[in-house]
Amino acid sequence: MISVENIVKSFEDQSRRTTVLRDVSFHVNRSEIFTLLGPSGSGKTTSMRCVAGLETPDSGRIELDGDAVFCSRSLVNTPPNKRGLGMVFQSYAIWPHMSVGENVAYPLSRRRFSRDEIKAKVRRALAQVDLLALADRPAPNLSGGQQQRVALARAIVNDPAILILDEPLSNLDAKLRLQMRAELVELQRKLGLTMLYVTHDQEEALSMSSTLAVMRDGEVVETGDPITLFEAPKTRFTAEFLGLSNFLPGKVLVGEGGSDSIAIDTEFGRFAGTRRKGETAAPELFFRPHHAGLDASNDDGLNIGRARLVAKTFLGELMEITLQGKENSVKLRVHPSSEIQMGEMVAFRVEPRHSLIFSS
């Protein structure tokens, strides 16, 4: 549905050219939520703006539903209003002098629709976001969540096949963000929309997306479904960026010839796991805090570590504990009923399937 191939984009400022996208490529399937995720400056918003036609790449090719809307070789560059996209931005751009219905009708005002057709389309769009009862309300008299729904209704009023959303929930409070996540996913499912979604919020991306593309420094680092990227990332950056993580330096013992299964000695113990290409000179063991369990076997075998408890924090359903070694610490998330005391030596186990060893 959306195909982006080898997009390069640079900006010139005071005679200095800065490249912000470096051969960015990704493919969005029909009727999925595809999210560009990354920290500020990673290139996710610029990538989205290139797809929308709001920025012109230096080179590359972009197709929407099989048709080229940008191609540097054949000099194709379709204007934004001809790409058939719906767009929702971080600032909802609600016109304060218009009513809710007038805001939603605005994209139709320059198209050849009759008054009755516009009225029917606006009513349908407002009904889809549960705002039909507020059609005549002045736009300034809306809450943040209602303004976001108006922006959504305006984006879908002309029945686009593709909806592009750039940080649409970032201006909402935490509780409303949770609610709107669910509503966006339900709207996408109900209408069969293809969504290109941009965010820096890992939890938002993991909970909503069919597919994630993790970006850093103008490049796509890794693409996949949320569970795979979270549980079995291929790169250290993805492992660290997507949620809480532990990285323990050590010495690789076996498997240096390229085997997927290797072992590493750390100051906490010896662990076996799956090999990944590392980004640092020293090999590192990686595991998520919730994948480690307390071990009461008094065994010093493989994949069991020991360290002293130096901190614990009650988080409701979980308790986060910190174990300190000579030079490094690890964080675990365990059941809050666990009876462990400050200063106590604690053993923990991480199964090999949850252990990744990054080694160059």
Summary of the structure (lengths in Angstrom):
residues: 360
radius of gyration: 24.8
end to end distance: 36.8
largest distance: 78.5
contacts: 1130
relative contact order: 0.12
helix: 27%
strand: 37%
